[in-house]
Structure formats: C-alpha cells, structure tokens
Amino acid sequence: MSSHSADTPGRWRRWSADGPRRDVVDAAAIFALGTLLLAVDLVGVTPDAARILDLPPGVHLALLAAGCVVVALKRRGPLVALATGAAVVAVDLAGGGSLALLLVLWDLLFSATLWVSQRARTILWTVAGTISVVGAVLAAEATRDLRVLVYAVIQLSALLLVPMWWADNVRQKTALADAERERADAAARTADLERRRAADLARLAAAERHEAVQAERAAMARDLHDVVAGHLSSIAIHSGGALAARPDPTRDRAALEQVRASAVESLTEMRSMIELLRADAPAEPVTAPGRLAGLHRLVEQARAGGTDVTLDVAAGALHPPSSAVVEQAVHRIAQEALTNAAKHAPGRPVTVRLDAPDGRLELRVANPVAPGPVPPADPALHAGTGLVTMAERAQALGGTFHAGPDDGTWHVHAVLPRASASAPAATVGGPA
C-alpha cells in the first residue's frame, strides 16, 4: 500500500510533464469536461437560422471524441491538427454546436500559436482576425442590428483571439526566462574564468616571489665564496710557513693564533652560507660581495640617476668590520631601498643613515612619499617582491626589518647583529 502511494506522484509527474504524454492528459481532461457539458445539455450555441444540419445528441459526443483524438496527436503537426480540429468544430457548429467542441478549438489554437514559427503565427493572427471581423459583419448584416455587431466581435475575439494571445504571452515569458538563464550561465562562466585567472595570477605571483627570494639567497651564499676562500688561503699560508721553518715557539704560537682566528671566521661565514644556501638554486657566476665600504658607490650611482641622496655613516659602523654576510645584507637592503625610492618617489630627496648601536648595524633609509599617484605595475604580478627579499635578508641573519609610510615619509629600517644569528622578525608595510 505504501509502495503504491509512493509511486503515484512519480507516475503523475511523468504523465503531466510537457510532451506527448501531456497531450494525452489534456485530451482526456477535455473529453471528460466536454462529456459533462453535453450531459447537462449545453448545446445549441449556433443560432437556429445558421443551422444547416440536424444532428442527434450522440453525434456531438462522437465529434468530441474525434476532436480529443486530434488534441492527443497535435504535437506531431500543430497546423494540421488545428485545420482538422477546425473542420470537426465546423461540422459541430453546422449542427447547432456545443461548448465541448469549443474547448477543443481553444486548445488547438493555443498549441499551434505556441509551437509554430513566427511567420506561421502571423498568418494565424491574420486569419483569426479576419474571421472575427467578417463573422461579426455578416451577423450584423443579417440582423440589421449594430448591437449584434459588437456582441459578435466580442464573442469571436474571445473564441479565436484570446487563446492565441495567451499562447503569445506564454511564449514571450518563456523566451525571457531562457534569456535570463543564458545571461546567468554566461555570468557564471565569466565569474569562473575570473576566478581561474585570479588563481593563475596568484600562483604566478607566488612563483615570482619564491624565485626572487631563492635567487637572492643563493646569490648571497655564493658571495661568501671569496671571503671563505680568503680565510682558507690565510690558514694554508700560515700553517705552511710554520711547517717550512725551524721550530720556534714564539713564531709557531703566533701562526697558530692566526690560523685559529681565520678558522673561526671561516666557520662563522660557513654557518651563514649554510643558512642561506638553497640546494635547488641554479648555478650562476660567482659575484663579488657588496660590503659597507661600497655604500658610497651606491649613493654615487643613485645621484647619477637623478636622485638627491644624503649619506650619514656613524663612527664605529665600519670599524671594526662586521661579518661579511651581514655587511653584504645591509649593502643589498640599502641598494633595494634606493631603487624603490627612485621608482616610487622619483625626484624626492633620500636620506641614508648607517649606525652601530650596542654591537648592531642599523640602517635607516627615508624619503618623502610622492605627492601624486605613480602608475603601478600589475599588482597580481608584482606583489611586494622587493620588500620580501629585504625582509628575508634580515630574518635569515637574525635581524629585524620594517618598511612603511609614516606621516608622509616612507621609512626602511633594518637592524642586524654584527655577527649573523637566527632570530627572525620583520614587518612589511607596503609593496616594493
């Protein structure tokens, strides 16, 4: 019992869905309603003067059945079904007519107008309008009564034009709904493409940032080559000299002290190199490391490019010398800060100060923010790579880094230990 009840809605949905089965349901409904109308004797819609045939009641029922068969098959040929149904209705009207057959005509007019082409619909409207006008004129002419003309126009329009108007309205609403669905689908496809593009750009930006950081760290590690090689050469020279000469405790001790100092410095540089070196970095030519002594050359290069740069190096910042990797990091941060100042605030003065408080190196670079907007590059492809690399340099050596605007001035502030450590902290306040 419950299984049968559960299957009933599914069957009804299959039979009531738009399609040939729906046409059978329509035909059955029209036949049932038409039979009821014939049973209560709702016949004789045609005036007695217009009757041509004298049909017994059973013939009206047979004509209704024939009309319902046409309704059930209307989808195969809407215009043919309309013509056939109109012929059946004409026979019924010749014999007095019935409301049951008018239901058949209504359904066939609605279906034909809904399904046929624009040209065929134009022809249907023309024919239906002509029949309405001509029929009303003939009725008025036969009765010589203007009221009959008005009544006939209203009745024929309700019979012929209302189902066609209804079908056109349904067709327009369906077309609008289809267009809205197409626009929604197009918008969804566009949004999906935008999401994919954004994801691709984000992946590209991440790859560029990763590549930039990797290349910078690998270059920093390779820059240590010259320094480490120099220390090792010093060890080899002093130890070789001590071995080649006659034993002398004083000279040998001095040589051992020098060897130890060079070895300790080499170990310090090697630890920094191990922290920075990336195993998957591509091989590139070894570059000479930038040291603090080269800050003057950076400033001169910036001035040659049209930037007004003021350099202030505090006493004790250069002597005693700091770790080579720390000096190189400070040199590169200063270089990147000057490049960013020239890029984002062209023509504005820049101040570079290097100090050495409490056994640390402190670099400050400041420049006024440009008063007008500088056309930026695509932000999805250049998402702060310069600032990221500067922050990475400070972090890798146990220093701190901050960059950002403050009261109309862009500040770059880096503090690094004179010997590299591993306690990173960085704050980036904007793109480079």
C-alpha positions in Angstrom: 0.0 0.0 0.0 2.7 2.5 1.0 4.8 1.5 -2.0 1.9 2.1 -4.4 1.2 5.5 -2.8 4.9 6.5 -3.1 5.0 5.6 -6.8 1.8 7.6 -7.6 3.4 11.1 -7.5 6.3 9.9 -9.7 3.9 8.5 -12.3 1.8 11.7 -12.3 4.9 13.8 -12.8 5.9 11.6 -15.8 2.4 11.9 -17.3 2.0 15.6 -16.6 5.4 16.7 -17.9 5.4 18.7 -21.1 5.5 16.2 -24.0 3.3 13.7 -25.9 2.0 12.2 -22.6 0.9 15.6 -21.5 -1.2 15.9 -24.8 -2.9 12.7 -23.9 -3.7 14.0 -20.4 -5.1 17.2 -22.0 -7.2 15.3 -24.4 -8.6 13.1 -21.6 -9.4 16.1 -19.5 -11.2 17.9 -22.4 -13.2 14.8 -23.2 -14.3 14.4 -19.5 -15.3 18.1 -19.2 -16.9 18.1 -22.7 -18.9 14.9 -21.8 -20.1 16.7 -18.6 -21.2 19.8 -20.7 -23.1 17.6 -23.2 -24.7 15.7 -20.3 -26.2 19.0 -18.9 -27.3 19.8 -22.5 -25.0 22.8 -23.1 -25.5 22.6 -26.9 -27.1 24.9 -29.4 -24.6 27.7 -29.4 -25.3 28.4 -33.1 -28.4 30.5 -33.9 -31.3 28.5 -35.4 -31.1 30.5 -38.6 -27.5 29.4 -39.1 -28.1 25.7 -38.5 -27.5 23.5 -41.6 -27.6 20.0 -40.2 -29.8 18.3 -37.7 -27.5 16.2 -35.5 -28.7 13.8 -32.8 -27.1 14.2 -29.4 -24.9 11.2 -29.9 -23.1 12.8 -32.9 -21.9 15.7 -30.7 -20.3 13.1 -28.4 -18.7 11.4 -31.4 -17.4 14.7 -32.7 -16.0 15.5 -29.3 -14.2 12.1 -29.2 -12.7 12.8 -32.7 -11.6 16.3 -31.6 -9.9 14.9 -28.5 -8.0 12.4 -30.7 -6.7 15.3 -32.7 -5.7 17.1 -29.4 -3.8 14.0 -28.3 -1.8 14.0 -31.6 -1.4 17.8 -32.0 2.3 17.8 -31.3 3.1 15.9 -34.5 1.7 18.7 -36.6 0.2 21.7 -34.9 -1.1 23.3 -38.0 -2.6 20.1 -39.4 -4.2 19.4 -36.1 -5.7 22.9 -36.0 -7.1 22.5 -39.5 -8.6 19.1 -38.7 -10.0 20.3 -35.4 -11.5 23.4 -37.1 -13.2 21.1 -39.6 -14.7 19.0 -36.8 -15.8 22.1 -34.9 -17.4 23.5 -38.2 -19.4 20.3 -38.6 -20.5 20.6 -34.9 -21.5 24.2 -35.4 -23.5 23.4 -38.5 -25.5 21.0 -36.3 -26.1 23.5 -33.5 -22.7 23.5 -31.9 -21.6 22.7 -28.3 -19.3 24.2 -25.7 -17.5 20.9 -25.6 -16.1 21.3 -29.1 -15.2 25.0 -28.4 -12.8 23.7 -25.7 -11.1 21.5 -28.4 -10.8 24.6 -30.7 -9.3 26.6 -27.8 -6.7 24.1 -27.1 -5.7 23.6 -30.7 -5.4 27.4 -31.3 -3.3 27.8 -28.1 -0.9 24.9 -29.1 -0.5 26.0 -32.7 0.3 29.6 -31.7 2.7 28.4 -29.1 4.7 26.0 -31.2 4.8 27.2 -34.8 7.2 29.7 -36.4 6.9 33.5 -36.3 5.7 33.5 -39.9 3.0 30.9 -39.2 1.9 32.8 -36.2 1.5 35.9 -38.2 -0.7 34.0 -40.7 -2.8 32.6 -37.8 -3.4 36.0 -36.4 -4.4 37.4 -39.8 -6.8 34.5 -40.4 -8.3 34.6 -36.9 -8.7 38.4 -37.1 -10.3 38.3 -40.5 -12.8 35.6 -39.4 -13.7 37.6 -36.3 -14.4 40.8 -38.3 -16.1 39.1 -41.3 -18.2 36.9 -39.0 -19.3 40.0 -36.9 -20.1 42.0 -40.1 -22.2 39.1 -41.5 -24.1 38.7 -38.3 -24.8 42.4 -38.1 -25.9 42.4 -41.8 -28.2 39.5 -41.2 -29.9 41.1 -38.2 -29.5 44.8 -39.2 -28.6 45.5 -35.6 -25.4 47.3 -34.5 -25.5 45.7 -31.1 -25.2 42.3 -32.8 -22.0 43.5 -34.5 -20.5 44.5 -31.1 -21.6 41.2 -29.5 -20.3 39.2 -32.4 -16.9 40.9 -32.3 -16.6 40.3 -28.6 -17.6 36.6 -28.8 -15.5 35.8 -31.8 -12.5 37.5 -30.3 -12.9 35.6 -27.1 -13.2 32.4 -29.0 -10.4 32.9 -31.5 -8.0 35.6 -30.3 -7.8 35.0 -26.6 -6.1 31.6 -26.7 -3.7 32.9 -29.3 -2.9 36.0 -27.1 -2.4 33.7 -24.2 0.0 31.5 -26.1 2.0 34.5 -27.3 2.2 35.7 -23.7 3.5 32.3 -22.5 5.9 32.2 -25.4 7.3 35.6 -24.6 7.7 34.8 -20.9 9.4 31.5 -21.8 11.8 33.4 -24.1 12.6 35.9 -21.4 13.2 33.1 -18.9 15.5 31.4 -21.3 17.4 34.6 -22.0 17.7 35.2 -18.3 19.1 31.7 -17.8 21.5 32.2 -20.6 22.7 35.5 -19.0 23.0 33.8 -15.6 25.0 31.0 -17.2 27.2 33.5 -19.1 27.8 35.4 -15.8 28.6 32.2 -14.0 31.1 31.2 -16.8 32.6 34.7 -16.6 32.9 34.5 -12.9 34.5 31.1 -13.1 37.0 32.4 -15.7 37.8 35.4 -13.5 38.4 33.0 -10.5 40.7 30.9 -12.6 42.5 34.0 -13.9 42.9 35.3 -10.3 44.2 31.9 -9.2 46.6 31.7 -12.1 47.9 35.2 -11.3 48.2 34.4 -7.6 50.2 31.3 -8.5 52.4 33.3 -10.9 53.0 36.0 -8.2 53.8 33.3 -5.6 56.2 31.7 -8.1 57.9 35.1 -8.8 58.2 35.8 -5.1 59.7 32.3 -4.5 62.1 32.7 -7.4 63.2 36.1 -6.3 63.8 35.0 -2.7 65.6 31.9 -3.9 67.8 33.8 -6.3 68.7 36.4 -3.8 69.6 33.9 -1.1 71.6 31.8 -3.5 73.5 34.9 -4.7 74.2 35.9 -1.0 75.5 32.4 -0.3 77.7 32.4 -3.4 79.0 35.8 -2.5 80.6 34.3 0.6 82.9 32.3 -1.7 85.6 34.9 -1.9 85.6 35.6 1.9 85.8 31.9 2.9 88.4 31.2 0.3 90.5 34.1 1.6 90.3 32.7 5.2 91.3 29.3 4.0 94.2 30.7 2.0 95.4 32.5 5.1 95.2 29.3 7.1 97.2 27.4 4.4 99.9 30.2 4.2 100.5 30.5 7.9 100.4 26.7 8.6 102.7 26.1 5.6 105.1 28.8 6.7 105.3 27.4 10.2 106.0 23.9 8.9 108.7 25.0 6.5 110.7 27.0 9.1 112.7 25.7 12.0 110.7 25.2 15.2 110.3 28.5 17.1 107.7 28.5 20.0 107.0 32.2 19.7 106.6 32.3 15.9 104.7 29.0 15.9 102.3 30.2 18.5 101.6 33.4 16.6 101.0 31.3 13.4 98.6 29.0 15.4 96.7 32.0 16.7 96.3 33.4 13.2 95.2 30.0 11.9 92.7 29.7 14.7 91.3 33.3 14.0 90.9 32.5 10.3 89.3 29.2 11.1 86.8 30.7 13.5 85.9 33.4 11.0 85.6 30.8 8.2 83.2 28.8 10.4 81.1 31.9 11.1 80.9 32.6 7.4 80.1 29.0 6.6 77.3 28.9 9.1 75.7 31.9 7.4 76.2 30.3 4.0 74.5 27.0 5.1 71.5 29.0 6.4 71.1 30.8 3.1 72.2 28.3 0.5 69.3 26.5 -1.3 70.1 23.2 -2.8 67.8 23.7 -5.8 69.2 27.1 -6.8 70.5 27.2 -10.4 74.3 27.6 -10.9 75.3 31.2 -11.7 78.6 33.0 -11.9 80.1 34.0 -8.5 79.6 37.7 -7.8 81.8 39.9 -5.6 80.0 40.6 -2.3 78.8 44.1 -1.6 80.3 45.5 1.6 79.6 48.5 3.7 82.6 50.3 2.2 80.7 50.2 -1.1 77.8 52.3 0.3 79.4 55.4 -1.2 79.4 53.8 -4.6 75.7 53.1 -4.2 75.0 56.7 -3.3 77.0 58.0 -6.2 75.1 55.7 -8.6 71.8 56.9 -7.2 72.9 60.5 -7.6 74.0 59.8 -11.2 70.4 58.6 -11.8 69.0 61.9 -10.7 68.2 61.1 -7.0 69.3 63.6 -4.3 70.9 61.2 -1.7 72.4 62.2 1.7 74.6 59.6 3.3 75.4 59.7 7.0 77.7 56.9 8.4 78.2 57.0 12.1 81.6 56.4 13.7 82.1 52.8 14.5 79.7 51.5 11.8 82.6 50.5 9.5 85.3 49.7 12.1 85.7 47.1 13.4 84.3 45.3 10.3 81.2 43.2 10.7 80.6 39.7 9.4 80.9 39.7 5.6 77.4 38.2 5.2 75.9 40.9 7.5 77.7 43.7 5.6 76.5 42.2 2.3 72.9 42.1 3.6 73.0 45.7 4.8 74.6 46.7 1.4 71.8 44.9 -0.5 69.0 46.3 1.6 70.3 49.8 1.1 70.6 49.2 -2.7 67.0 47.9 -2.9 65.7 50.8 -0.8 67.4 53.4 -3.1 66.0 51.6 -6.1 62.5 51.7 -4.6 62.8 55.4 -3.8 63.8 56.2 -7.3 60.9 54.0 -8.7 58.1 55.1 -6.4 59.1 58.6 -5.4 61.2 60.0 -8.3 62.8 63.3 -7.7 62.3 63.2 -4.0 65.3 63.5 -1.6 66.6 60.4 0.1 68.4 60.1 3.4 70.6 57.1 4.2 72.0 56.6 7.7 74.2 53.8 9.0 74.7 53.5 12.7 76.2 50.9 15.1 74.4 51.0 18.4 75.0 48.2 21.0 77.1 46.0 18.8 74.5 46.0 15.9 74.3 47.6 12.5 71.3 49.8 12.0 70.3 51.1 8.5 67.7 53.8 8.0 66.5 54.9 4.6 63.8 57.6 4.4 62.2 59.6 1.5 59.1 61.7 1.3 56.2 59.9 -0.4 55.5 61.2 -3.9 52.6 63.7 -3.8 50.9 62.4 -7.0 50.0 58.8 -7.9 52.7 56.8 -9.6 51.2 54.4 -12.2 51.7 50.9 -10.6 52.5 47.7 -12.3 50.0 44.9 -12.3 49.6 44.2 -8.5 48.9 40.5 -9.1 52.3 40.1 -10.8 54.4 42.3 -8.5 53.2 41.7 -5.0 56.0 43.2 -2.9 58.9 41.1 -4.1 61.5 43.8 -3.2 60.3 44.2 0.3 60.0 40.5 0.7 63.6 40.0 -0.3 64.8 42.7 2.1 62.9 41.2 4.9 64.2 37.8 4.1 67.8 39.0 4.3 67.2 40.5 7.7 65.3 37.5 9.0 67.9 35.0 7.8 70.6 36.7 9.8 68.6 37.2 13.0 67.8 40.8 12.4 64.6 42.9 12.2 63.1 44.7 9.3 60.3 47.3 8.9 59.1 49.2 5.9 56.1 51.5 5.6 54.8 55.1 5.4 54.8 57.4 8.5 53.5 61.0 8.3 54.1 61.4 4.6 57.6 59.7 4.7 58.5 56.2 3.6 60.8 54.6 6.1 63.0 51.5 5.6 64.6 50.3 8.9 66.8 47.3 9.3 68.7 46.2 12.3 71.2 43.3 12.1 73.7 41.8 14.5 77.3 42.4 13.5 77.7 38.5 13.6 74.8 36.5 12.0 72.2 34.8 14.2 68.9 33.2 13.7 66.0 35.1 15.5 63.9 36.5 12.6 61.5 39.3 12.9 60.2 41.5 10.1 57.3 43.9 9.4 56.5 45.0 5.8 54.2 47.9 5.4 53.6 48.0 1.7 54.7 46.8 -1.8 58.1 47.5 -3.3 
